[in-house]
């Protein structure tokens, strides 16, 4: 019973990271596309020469929104790769053989760190 709950909790941790990555990707794409739309709309309004203040404001705000979406999108890639590196394995326990009927391995979550 205890090993099953550990397994379920560790699989959920990996799934939570995948869900977080999906949400971050969606948010980043929405920010970038929305910001680019504001930049284009603001540029079009600035060139009409009637509403230069509104066009300039839209242009600047759109640029800032686009720039704020880029780190969110980059972070989603890091979160996705972190979820891929996490895995569930049975790790051996270092208990003496004469200790009785104790499990020789316990379910654990491992995280591999690339060294190159």
C-alpha positions in Angstrom: 0.0 0.0 0.0 2.8 2.4 0.9 4.8 1.7 -2.2 1.7 2.2 -4.4 1.1 5.7 -2.9 4.7 6.7 -3.4 4.5 5.5 -7.1 1.3 7.4 -7.7 2.7 10.6 -6.1 5.9 10.5 -8.2 4.0 9.9 -11.4 1.8 12.9 -10.6 4.9 15.0 -10.1 6.1 14.2 -13.6 2.5 14.8 -15.0 2.3 18.1 -13.1 5.5 19.3 -14.7 4.1 18.3 -18.2 0.9 20.2 -17.5 2.8 23.2 -16.3 4.9 23.1 -19.4 1.7 23.0 -21.6 0.2 26.0 -19.7 3.4 28.0 -20.0 3.6 27.2 -23.8 0.0 28.3 -24.3 0.5 31.5 -22.3 3.8 32.3 -24.1 2.3 31.8 -27.5 -0.8 33.9 -26.6 1.4 36.7 -25.3 3.7 36.7 -28.3 0.9 36.6 -30.9 -1.3 39.1 -29.0 1.7 41.5 -28.6 2.6 41.2 -32.3 -1.0 42.0 -33.2 -0.9 45.1 -31.0 2.4 46.1 -32.6 1.0 45.8 -36.1 -2.3 47.5 -35.2 -0.4 50.3 -33.4 2.0 50.8 -36.4 -1.0 51.0 -38.7 -2.7 53.6 -36.6 0.5 55.6 -36.3 0.8 55.8 -40.1 -2.7 57.1 -40.5 -1.7 60.3 -38.7 -5.1 60.8 -37.2 -4.6 58.9 -33.9 -0.9 58.9 -33.4 -1.1 58.8 -29.5 -3.3 55.7 -29.5 -1.1 54.0 -32.2 2.1 54.8 -30.3 0.7 53.5 -27.1 -0.5 50.3 -28.8 2.9 49.9 -30.4 4.8 50.2 -27.2 2.4 48.0 -25.1 2.5 45.4 -27.9 6.2 45.3 -27.9 6.4 44.9 -24.1 3.8 42.1 -24.2 5.7 40.3 -26.9 8.9 40.7 -24.9 7.3 39.4 -21.8 6.0 36.3 -23.7 9.4 35.2 -24.8 10.8 34.2 -21.3 7.5 32.4 -20.5 7.9 30.3 -23.7 11.6 29.6 -23.1 10.8 28.5 -19.5 8.2 26.1 -20.8 10.9 24.3 -22.8 13.0 24.0 -19.7 10.1 22.6 -17.7 9.3 20.1 -20.4 12.9 18.9 -20.5 12.9 18.7 -16.7 9.8 16.4 -16.9 11.5 14.2 -19.5 14.6 13.7 -17.3 12.5 12.6 -14.3 11.9 8.9 -14.1 10.5 6.4 -11.7 12.7 3.5 -10.7 13.2 1.1 -7.8 16.4 2.2 -6.1 18.2 -0.4 -3.9 18.2 0.1 -0.2 21.4 -0.5 1.7 20.2 -2.6 4.6 22.0 -5.7 6.0 20.8 -9.0 4.7 20.1 -10.3 8.2 17.6 -7.4 8.9 14.6 -9.6 8.1 11.9 -9.4 5.5 12.4 -5.8 4.4 12.2 -4.8 0.8 15.5 -4.6 -1.0 14.4 -1.7 -3.1 12.1 1.2 -2.7 10.2 3.2 -5.4 11.9 6.5 -5.9 12.0 9.3 -8.4 15.3 10.0 -10.1 16.4 13.0 -12.0 19.3 12.8 -14.4 21.6 15.7 -14.8 23.4 15.9 -18.2 27.2 16.6 -17.7 28.0 17.8 -21.2 
